[in-house]
Amino acid sequence: MTRRSQFLAANAGVRVPMPAFVLLVQPRGDEEADAGHGITVTKKIGGAVIRNRIKRRFREAIRAVYPDAAVSGADHVLIGRADALTMEYSRLTADLAKALGKAKRRLADRA
């Protein structure tokens, strides 16, 4: 995901809050089965160095978890929180997998 309109569209989807991030999942409704993802961290969290470090940690967690747990045909947005910087990486990936599972269940309940 690269455009602001995609991030705003994901805001209308399922919201799963976790200690290190908020996960937004919105089905696109198109034919593609790929799971899109985007990452955002606000300036309230810290300066550019801190925000970029959090984004790097999220990218690695996405690489580890998404192939098995992502909702296909949906856009995913991770909104970073301050705990993402200090949380152990193993817990971060576990929380991401747990949040994706919750999002799948909530999307299934909507349908």
Buried (B, 14 or more C-beta within 10 A) or exposed (E): BEEEEBBEBBEEBBBBEBEBBBBBBBBBEEEEEEBBBBBBBEEEBBEEEBBEBBBEBBEEBBEBBBEEBBBEBBBBBBBBBBBBBEBEEEEBBEBBBBBBEBBBEBBEEEE
